Amino acid sequence: MAFDPQVRWGLNGQVSLRDEEFGALAYHHGTRRLVFLKSRGLVELVRHLDQYDNADLALDALVATEERGRYRTALASLAASEVIRGR
């Protein structure tokens, strides 16, 4: 599924997050892919995505205005890596 910020997203059920000093490691148990989330802010956004009706609302609530474009790009990358999935 291509990333659409108007869709509800959440952490893929096959993905485990492990907190690290730099952010977190995301391990996909199905694909065995390891992805680095390189900021604590991104980790918090990913952990709370499913609490919002869509990704744009989560970004509005959790990310500073000037950083939303960068975080939206990161979410698209995480969707392509199957770390997050549309609900």
PDB file as gemmi writes it, atoms N, CA and C in Angstrom:
CRYST1    1.000    1.000    1.000  90.00  90.00  90.00 P 1                      
ATOM      1  N   MET A   1       0.840  -1.178   0.000  1.00  0.00           N  
ATOM      2  CA  MET A   1       0.000   0.000   0.000  1.00  0.00           C  
ATOM      3  C   MET A   1       0.887   1.243   0.000  1.00  0.00           C  
ATOM      4  N   ALA A   2       0.651   2.124  -0.934  1.00  0.00           N  
ATOM      5  CA  ALA A   2       1.405   3.381  -0.989  1.00  0.00           C  
ATOM      6  C   ALA A   2       0.964   4.284   0.167  1.00  0.00           C  
ATOM      7  N   PHE A   3       1.882   5.082   0.664  1.00  0.00           N  
ATOM      8  CA  PHE A   3       1.569   5.953   1.799  1.00  0.00           C  
ATOM      9  C   PHE A   3       0.595   7.051   1.387  1.00  0.00           C  
ATOM     10  N   ASP A   4      -0.528   7.111   2.072  1.00  0.00           N  
ATOM     11  CA  ASP A   4      -1.529   8.151   1.902  1.00  0.00           C  
ATOM     12  C   ASP A   4      -1.753   8.762   3.278  1.00  0.00           C  
ATOM     13  N   PRO A   5      -1.398  10.035   3.480  1.00  0.00           N  
ATOM     14  CA  PRO A   5      -1.518  10.636   4.805  1.00  0.00           C  
ATOM     15  C   PRO A   5      -2.957  10.830   5.267  1.00  0.00           C  
ATOM     16  N   GLN A   6      -3.930  10.568   4.388  1.00  0.00           N  
ATOM     17  CA  GLN A   6      -5.329  10.689   4.775  1.00  0.00           C  
ATOM     18  C   GLN A   6      -5.918   9.359   5.265  1.00  0.00           C  
ATOM     19  N   VAL A   7      -5.064   8.338   5.382  1.00  0.00           N  
ATOM     20  CA  VAL A   7      -5.468   7.014   5.847  1.00  0.00           C  
ATOM     21  C   VAL A   7      -4.957   6.821   7.270  1.00  0.00           C  
ATOM     22  N   ARG A   8      -5.665   6.009   8.054  1.00  0.00           N  
ATOM     23  CA  ARG A   8      -5.180   5.650   9.395  1.00  0.00           C  
ATOM     24  C   ARG A   8      -4.046   4.644   9.238  1.00  0.00           C  
ATOM     25  N   TRP A   9      -2.940   4.898   9.905  1.00  0.00           N  
ATOM     26  CA  TRP A   9      -1.760   4.034   9.867  1.00  0.00           C  
ATOM     27  C   TRP A   9      -1.422   3.572  11.272  1.00  0.00           C  
ATOM     28  N   GLY A  10      -0.677   2.491  11.363  1.00  0.00           N  
ATOM     29  CA  GLY A  10      -0.205   1.998  12.645  1.00  0.00           C  
ATOM     30  C   GLY A  10       0.975   1.077  12.448  1.00  0.00           C  
ATOM     31  N   LEU A  11       1.631   0.766  13.524  1.00  0.00           N  
ATOM     32  CA  LEU A  11       2.765  -0.146  13.495  1.00  0.00           C  
ATOM     33  C   LEU A  11       2.292  -1.509  13.002  1.00  0.00           C  
ATOM     34  N   ASN A  12       2.991  -2.074  12.056  1.00  0.00           N  
ATOM     35  CA  ASN A  12       2.677  -3.397  11.531  1.00  0.00           C  
ATOM     36  C   ASN A  12       2.769  -4.403  12.675  1.00  0.00           C  
ATOM     37  N   GLY A  13       1.810  -5.299  12.763  1.00  0.00           N  
ATOM     38  CA  GLY A  13       1.797  -6.307  13.824  1.00  0.00           C  
ATOM     39  C   GLY A  13       2.979  -7.253  13.796  1.00  0.00           C  
ATOM     40  N   GLN A  14       3.690  -7.316  12.679  1.00  0.00           N  
ATOM     41  CA  GLN A  14       4.856  -8.179  12.564  1.00  0.00           C  
ATOM     42  C   GLN A  14       6.162  -7.450  12.894  1.00  0.00           C  
ATOM     43  N   VAL A  15       6.036  -6.213  13.388  1.00  0.00           N  
ATOM     44  CA  VAL A  15       7.228  -5.402  13.656  1.00  0.00           C  
ATOM     45  C   VAL A  15       7.386  -5.183  15.155  1.00  0.00           C  
ATOM     46  N   SER A  16       8.609  -5.356  15.620  1.00  0.00           N  
ATOM     47  CA  SER A  16       8.974  -5.056  17.005  1.00  0.00           C  
ATOM     48  C   SER A  16       9.874  -3.829  17.008  1.00  0.00           C  
ATOM     49  N   LEU A  17       9.634  -2.942  17.956  1.00  0.00           N  
ATOM     50  CA  LEU A  17      10.502  -1.772  18.135  1.00  0.00           C  
ATOM     51  C   LEU A  17      11.359  -1.987  19.364  1.00  0.00           C  
ATOM     52  N   ARG A  18      12.644  -1.686  19.228  1.00  0.00           N  
ATOM     53  CA  ARG A  18      13.555  -1.734  20.371  1.00  0.00           C  
ATOM     54  C   ARG A  18      14.158  -0.348  20.535  1.00  0.00           C  
ATOM     55  N   ASP A  19      13.890   0.261  21.669  1.00  0.00           N  
ATOM     56  CA  ASP A  19      14.429   1.585  21.939  1.00  0.00           C  
ATOM     57  C   ASP A  19      15.945   1.554  21.977  1.00  0.00           C  
ATOM     58  N   GLU A  20      16.520   2.589  21.394  1.00  0.00           N  
ATOM     59  CA  GLU A  20      17.967   2.795  21.383  1.00  0.00           C  
ATOM     60  C   GLU A  20      18.230   4.256  21.707  1.00  0.00           C  
ATOM     61  N   GLU A  21      19.444   4.588  22.011  1.00  0.00           N  
ATOM     62  CA  GLU A  21      19.813   5.965  22.341  1.00  0.00           C  
ATOM     63  C   GLU A  21      19.478   6.932  21.208  1.00  0.00           C  
ATOM     64  N   PHE A  22      19.645   6.497  19.966  1.00  0.00           N  
ATOM     65  CA  PHE A  22      19.428   7.355  18.799  1.00  0.00           C  
ATOM     66  C   PHE A  22      17.968   7.402  18.361  1.00  0.00           C  
ATOM     67  N   GLY A  23      17.137   6.487  18.839  1.00  0.00           N  
ATOM     68  CA  GLY A  23      15.742   6.377  18.420  1.00  0.00           C  
ATOM     69  C   GLY A  23      15.254   4.967  18.679  1.00  0.00           C  
ATOM     70  N   ALA A  24      15.207   4.135  17.622  1.00  0.00           N  
ATOM     71  CA  ALA A  24      14.788   2.745  17.798  1.00  0.00           C  
ATOM     72  C   ALA A  24      15.198   1.909  16.595  1.00  0.00           C  
ATOM     73  N   LEU A  25      15.247   0.610  16.835  1.00  0.00           N  
ATOM     74  CA  LEU A  25      15.406  -0.371  15.769  1.00  0.00           C  
ATOM     75  C   LEU A  25      14.035  -1.001  15.552  1.00  0.00           C  
ATOM     76  N   ALA A  26      13.633  -1.120  14.299  1.00  0.00           N  
ATOM     77  CA  ALA A  26      12.388  -1.793  13.958  1.00  0.00           C  
ATOM     78  C   ALA A  26      12.754  -3.081  13.238  1.00  0.00           C  
ATOM     79  N   TYR A  27      12.309  -4.201  13.791  1.00  0.00           N  
ATOM     80  CA  TYR A  27      12.593  -5.497  13.177  1.00  0.00           C  
ATOM     81  C   TYR A  27      11.290  -6.088  12.671  1.00  0.00           C  
ATOM     82  N   HIS A  28      11.240  -6.390  11.373  1.00  0.00           N  
ATOM     83  CA  HIS A  28      10.069  -7.012  10.755  1.00  0.00           C  
ATOM     84  C   HIS A  28      10.284  -8.525  10.786  1.00  0.00           C  
ATOM     85  N   HIS A  29       9.466  -9.224  11.547  1.00  0.00           N  
ATOM     86  CA  HIS A  29       9.635 -10.670  11.725  1.00  0.00           C  
ATOM     87  C   HIS A  29       9.303 -11.461  10.464  1.00  0.00           C  
ATOM     88  N   GLY A  30       8.492 -10.900   9.574  1.00  0.00           N  
ATOM     89  CA  GLY A  30       8.150 -11.586   8.336  1.00  0.00           C  
ATOM     90  C   GLY A  30       9.235 -11.477   7.279  1.00  0.00           C  
ATOM     91  N   THR A  31       9.713 -10.268   7.069  1.00  0.00           N  
ATOM     92  CA  THR A  31      10.728 -10.044   6.030  1.00  0.00           C  
ATOM     93  C   THR A  31      12.143 -10.136   6.575  1.00  0.00           C  
ATOM     94  N   ARG A  32      12.276 -10.121   7.892  1.00  0.00           N  
ATOM     95  CA  ARG A  32      13.558 -10.136   8.596  1.00  0.00           C  
ATOM     96  C   ARG A  32      14.382  -8.880   8.311  1.00  0.00           C  
ATOM     97  N   ARG A  33      13.699  -7.824   7.936  1.00  0.00           N  
ATOM     98  CA  ARG A  33      14.359  -6.554   7.640  1.00  0.00           C  
ATOM     99  C   ARG A  33      14.498  -5.737   8.930  1.00  0.00           C  
ATOM    100  N   LEU A  34      15.630  -5.082   9.059  1.00  0.00           N  
ATOM    101  CA  LEU A  34      15.910  -4.203  10.185  1.00  0.00           C  
ATOM    102  C   LEU A  34      15.942  -2.767   9.677  1.00  0.00           C  
ATOM    103  N   VAL A  35      15.181  -1.893  10.316  1.00  0.00           N  
ATOM    104  CA  VAL A  35      15.095  -0.491   9.912  1.00  0.00           C  
ATOM    105  C   VAL A  35      15.444   0.370  11.121  1.00  0.00           C  
ATOM    106  N   PHE A  36      16.212   1.420  10.892  1.00  0.00           N  
ATOM    107  CA  PHE A  36      16.592   2.345  11.952  1.00  0.00           C  
ATOM    108  C   PHE A  36      15.648   3.545  11.950  1.00  0.00           C  
ATOM    109  N   LEU A  37      15.055   3.827  13.087  1.00  0.00           N  
ATOM    110  CA  LEU A  37      14.289   5.055  13.269  1.00  0.00           C  
ATOM    111  C   LEU A  37      15.227   5.990  14.020  1.00  0.00           C  
ATOM    112  N   LYS A  38      15.671   7.048  13.344  1.00  0.00           N  
ATOM    113  CA  LYS A  38      16.810   7.821  13.819  1.00  0.00           C  
ATOM    114  C   LYS A  38      16.470   9.024  14.683  1.00  0.00           C  
ATOM    115  N   SER A  39      15.260   9.059  15.226  1.00  0.00           N  
ATOM    116  CA  SER A  39      14.944  10.129  16.186  1.00  0.00           C  
ATOM    117  C   SER A  39      13.868   9.649  17.146  1.00  0.00           C  
ATOM    118  N   ARG A  40      13.935  10.140  18.365  1.00  0.00           N  
ATOM    119  CA  ARG A  40      12.927   9.797  19.375  1.00  0.00           C  
ATOM    120  C   ARG A  40      11.557  10.309  18.939  1.00  0.00           C  
ATOM    121  N   GLY A  41      11.529  11.468  18.265  1.00  0.00           N  
ATOM    122  CA  GLY A  41      10.261  12.020  17.803  1.00  0.00           C  
ATOM    123  C   GLY A  41       9.570  11.104  16.809  1.00  0.00           C  
ATOM    124  N   LEU A  42      10.332  10.523  15.902  1.00  0.00           N  
ATOM    125  CA  LEU A  42       9.761   9.597  14.922  1.00  0.00           C  
ATOM    126  C   LEU A  42       9.254   8.335  15.612  1.00  0.00           C  
ATOM    127  N   VAL A  43       9.983   7.854  16.598  1.00  0.00           N  
ATOM    128  CA  VAL A  43       9.551   6.669  17.345  1.00  0.00           C  
ATOM    129  C   VAL A  43       8.208   6.940  18.025  1.00  0.00           C  
ATOM    130  N   GLU A  44       8.091   8.082  18.671  1.00  0.00           N  
ATOM    131  CA  GLU A  44       6.837   8.428  19.345  1.00  0.00           C  
ATOM    132  C   GLU A  44       5.697   8.567  18.349  1.00  0.00           C  
ATOM    133  N   LEU A  45       5.969   9.161  17.197  1.00  0.00           N  
ATOM    134  CA  LEU A  45       4.947   9.293  16.161  1.00  0.00           C  
ATOM    135  C   LEU A  45       4.482   7.913  15.705  1.00  0.00           C  
ATOM    136  N   VAL A  46       5.396   7.014  15.423  1.00  0.00           N  
ATOM    137  CA  VAL A  46       5.047   5.670  14.964  1.00  0.00           C  
ATOM    138  C   VAL A  46       4.256   4.924  16.035  1.00  0.00           C  
ATOM    139  N   ARG A  47       4.650   5.061  17.281  1.00  0.00           N  
ATOM    140  CA  ARG A  47       3.950   4.365  18.368  1.00  0.00           C  
ATOM    141  C   ARG A  47       2.518   4.866  18.561  1.00  0.00           C  
ATOM    142  N   HIS A  48       2.248   6.106  18.186  1.00  0.00           N  
ATOM    143  CA  HIS A  48       0.923   6.682  18.427  1.00  0.00           C  
ATOM    144  C   HIS A  48       0.085   6.888  17.168  1.00  0.00           C  
ATOM    145  N   LEU A  49       0.590   6.508  16.011  1.00  0.00           N  
ATOM    146  CA  LEU A  49      -0.130   6.713  14.749  1.00  0.00           C  
ATOM    147  C   LEU A  49      -1.551   6.179  14.786  1.00  0.00           C  
ATOM    148  N   ASP A  50      -1.738   4.988  15.325  1.00  0.00           N  
ATOM    149  CA  ASP A  50      -3.045   4.348  15.275  1.00  0.00           C  
ATOM    150  C   ASP A  50      -4.074   4.993  16.197  1.00  0.00           C  
ATOM    151  N   GLN A  51      -3.668   5.976  16.977  1.00  0.00           N  
ATOM    152  CA  GLN A  51      -4.593   6.691  17.855  1.00  0.00           C  
ATOM    153  C   GLN A  51      -5.284   7.851  17.137  1.00  0.00           C  
ATOM    154  N   TYR A  52      -4.910   8.090  15.893  1.00  0.00           N  
ATOM    155  CA  TYR A  52      -5.460   9.196  15.112  1.00  0.00           C  
ATOM    156  C   TYR A  52      -6.181   8.652  13.885  1.00  0.00           C  
ATOM    157  N   ASP A  53      -7.163   9.398  13.418  1.00  0.00           N  
ATOM    158  CA  ASP A  53      -7.955   8.967  12.261  1.00  0.00           C  
ATOM    159  C   ASP A  53      -7.132   8.896  10.981  1.00  0.00           C  
ATOM    160  N   ASN A  54      -6.054   9.673  10.897  1.00  0.00           N  
ATOM    161  CA  ASN A  54      -5.167   9.592   9.739  1.00  0.00           C  
ATOM    162  C   ASN A  54      -3.793  10.136  10.116  1.00  0.00           C  
ATOM    163  N   ALA A  55      -2.836   9.921   9.241  1.00  0.00           N  
ATOM    164  CA  ALA A  55      -1.448  10.311   9.515  1.00  0.00           C  
ATOM    165  C   ALA A  55      -1.294  11.824   9.622  1.00  0.00           C  
ATOM    166  N   ASP A  56      -2.032  12.576   8.800  1.00  0.00           N  
ATOM    167  CA  ASP A  56      -1.929  14.037   8.880  1.00  0.00           C  
ATOM    168  C   ASP A  56      -2.367  14.559  10.244  1.00  0.00           C  
ATOM    169  N   LEU A  57      -3.413  13.978  10.828  1.00  0.00           N  
ATOM    170  CA  LEU A  57      -3.850  14.405  12.159  1.00  0.00           C  
ATOM    171  C   LEU A  57      -2.797  14.063  13.215  1.00  0.00           C  
ATOM    172  N   ALA A  58      -2.161  12.916  13.068  1.00  0.00           N  
ATOM    173  CA  ALA A  58      -1.083  12.546  13.991  1.00  0.00           C  
ATOM    174  C   ALA A  58       0.089  13.515  13.865  1.00  0.00           C  
ATOM    175  N   LEU A  59       0.442  13.858  12.636  1.00  0.00           N  
ATOM    176  CA  LEU A  59       1.520  14.824  12.415  1.00  0.00           C  
ATOM    177  C   LEU A  59       1.175  16.173  13.020  1.00  0.00           C  
ATOM    178  N   ASP A  60      -0.054  16.641  12.823  1.00  0.00           N  
ATOM    179  CA  ASP A  60      -0.487  17.922  13.376  1.00  0.00           C  
ATOM    180  C   ASP A  60      -0.371  17.937  14.896  1.00  0.00           C  
ATOM    181  N   ALA A  61      -0.703  16.818  15.527  1.00  0.00           N  
ATOM    182  CA  ALA A  61      -0.716  16.754  16.984  1.00  0.00           C  
ATOM    183  C   ALA A  61       0.663  16.532  17.597  1.00  0.00           C  
ATOM    184  N   LEU A  62       1.538  15.833  16.895  1.00  0.00           N  
ATOM    185  CA  LEU A  62       2.777  15.369  17.518  1.00  0.00           C  
ATOM    186  C   LEU A  62       4.065  15.969  16.976  1.00  0.00           C  
ATOM    187  N   VAL A  63       3.982  16.675  15.838  1.00  0.00           N  
ATOM    188  CA  VAL A  63       5.205  17.151  15.183  1.00  0.00           C  
ATOM    189  C   VAL A  63       5.112  18.658  14.937  1.00  0.00           C  
ATOM    190  N   ALA A  64       6.214  19.357  15.198  1.00  0.00           N  
ATOM    191  CA  ALA A  64       6.270  20.796  14.950  1.00  0.00           C  
ATOM    192  C   ALA A  64       6.019  21.088  13.474  1.00  0.00           C  
ATOM    193  N   THR A  65       5.348  22.175  13.200  1.00  0.00           N  
ATOM    194  CA  THR A  65       4.950  22.537  11.834  1.00  0.00           C  
ATOM    195  C   THR A  65       6.107  22.475  10.857  1.00  0.00           C  
ATOM    196  N   GLU A  66       7.246  23.029  11.215  1.00  0.00           N  
ATOM    197  CA  GLU A  66       8.382  23.095  10.290  1.00  0.00           C  
ATOM    198  C   GLU A  66       9.021  21.734  10.016  1.00  0.00           C  
ATOM    199  N   GLU A  67       8.685  20.708  10.795  1.00  0.00           N  
ATOM    200  CA  GLU A  67       9.282  19.387  10.598  1.00  0.00           C  
ATOM    201  C   GLU A  67       8.328  18.379   9.971  1.00  0.00           C  
ATOM    202  N   ARG A  68       7.094  18.762   9.720  1.00  0.00           N  
ATOM    203  CA  ARG A  68       6.088  17.811   9.237  1.00  0.00           C  
ATOM    204  C   ARG A  68       6.424  17.214   7.881  1.00  0.00           C  
ATOM    205  N   GLY A  69       7.000  17.995   6.963  1.00  0.00           N  
ATOM    206  CA  GLY A  69       7.368  17.457   5.651  1.00  0.00           C  
ATOM    207  C   GLY A  69       8.394  16.349   5.767  1.00  0.00           C  
ATOM    208  N   ARG A  70       9.371  16.556   6.617  1.00  0.00           N  
ATOM    209  CA  ARG A  70      10.431  15.556   6.829  1.00  0.00           C  
ATOM    210  C   ARG A  70       9.848  14.282   7.457  1.00  0.00           C  
ATOM    211  N   TYR A  71       8.957  14.453   8.417  1.00  0.00           N  
ATOM    212  CA  TYR A  71       8.340  13.292   9.059  1.00  0.00           C  
ATOM    213  C   TYR A  71       7.392  12.571   8.109  1.00  0.00           C  
ATOM    214  N   ARG A  72       6.687  13.308   7.257  1.00  0.00           N  
ATOM    215  CA  ARG A  72       5.800  12.684   6.267  1.00  0.00           C  
ATOM    216  C   ARG A  72       6.629  11.817   5.308  1.00  0.00           C  
ATOM    217  N   THR A  73       7.802  12.318   4.901  1.00  0.00           N  
ATOM    218  CA  THR A  73       8.704  11.545   4.050  1.00  0.00           C  
ATOM    219  C   THR A  73       9.177  10.285   4.772  1.00  0.00           C  
ATOM    220  N   ALA A  74       9.500  10.410   6.050  1.00  0.00           N  
ATOM    221  CA  ALA A  74       9.934   9.250   6.837  1.00  0.00           C  
ATOM    222  C   ALA A  74       8.811   8.216   6.940  1.00  0.00           C  
ATOM    223  N   LEU A  75       7.578   8.680   7.138  1.00  0.00           N  
ATOM    224  CA  LEU A  75       6.450   7.743   7.211  1.00  0.00           C  
ATOM    225  C   LEU A  75       6.256   7.008   5.890  1.00  0.00           C  
ATOM    226  N   ALA A  76       6.425   7.712   4.780  1.00  0.00           N  
ATOM    227  CA  ALA A  76       6.304   7.070   3.470  1.00  0.00           C  
ATOM    228  C   ALA A  76       7.359   5.981   3.321  1.00  0.00           C  
ATOM    229  N   SER A  77       8.564   6.239   3.778  1.00  0.00           N  
ATOM    230  CA  SER A  77       9.636   5.253   3.723  1.00  0.00           C  
ATOM    231  C   SER A  77       9.315   4.055   4.624  1.00  0.00           C  
ATOM    232  N   LEU A  78       8.772   4.319   5.801  1.00  0.00           N  
ATOM    233  CA  LEU A  78       8.406   3.229   6.712  1.00  0.00           C  
ATOM    234  C   LEU A  78       7.251   2.398   6.150  1.00  0.00           C  
ATOM    235  N   ALA A  79       6.346   3.039   5.432  1.00  0.00           N  
ATOM    236  CA  ALA A  79       5.257   2.299   4.779  1.00  0.00           C  
ATOM    237  C   ALA A  79       5.823   1.399   3.682  1.00  0.00           C  
ATOM    238  N   ALA A  80       6.755   1.910   2.889  1.00  0.00           N  
ATOM    239  CA  ALA A  80       7.374   1.119   1.825  1.00  0.00           C  
ATOM    240  C   ALA A  80       8.152  -0.067   2.395  1.00  0.00           C  
ATOM    241  N   SER A  81       8.699   0.093   3.594  1.00  0.00           N  
ATOM    242  CA  SER A  81       9.452  -0.977   4.258  1.00  0.00           C  
ATOM    243  C   SER A  81       8.546  -1.904   5.063  1.00  0.00           C  
ATOM    244  N   GLU A  82       7.236  -1.623   5.065  1.00  0.00           N  
ATOM    245  CA  GLU A  82       6.232  -2.409   5.781  1.00  0.00           C  
ATOM    246  C   GLU A  82       6.393  -2.352   7.302  1.00  0.00           C  
ATOM    247  N   VAL A  83       7.040  -1.284   7.796  1.00  0.00           N  
ATOM    248  CA  VAL A  83       7.134  -1.078   9.241  1.00  0.00           C  
ATOM    249  C   VAL A  83       5.784  -0.582   9.758  1.00  0.00           C  
ATOM    250  N   ILE A  84       5.145   0.284   8.996  1.00  0.00           N  
ATOM    251  CA  ILE A  84       3.789   0.721   9.323  1.00  0.00           C  
ATOM    252  C   ILE A  84       2.866   0.231   8.203  1.00  0.00           C  
ATOM    253  N   ARG A  85       1.589   0.116   8.549  1.00  0.00           N  
ATOM    254  CA  ARG A  85       0.637  -0.287   7.508  1.00  0.00           C  
ATOM    255  C   ARG A  85      -0.675   0.450   7.689  1.00  0.00           C  
ATOM    256  N   GLY A  86      -1.378   0.627   6.591  1.00  0.00           N  
ATOM    257  CA  GLY A  86      -2.677   1.284   6.611  1.00  0.00           C  
ATOM    258  C   GLY A  86      -3.695   0.407   7.296  1.00  0.00           C  
ATOM    259  N   ARG A  87      -4.606   1.059   7.983  1.00  0.00           N  
ATOM    260  CA  ARG A  87      -5.638   0.328   8.735  1.00  0.00           C  
ATOM    261  C   ARG A  87      -6.984   0.445   8.059  1.00  0.00           C  
TER     262      ARG A  87                                                      
END                                                                             
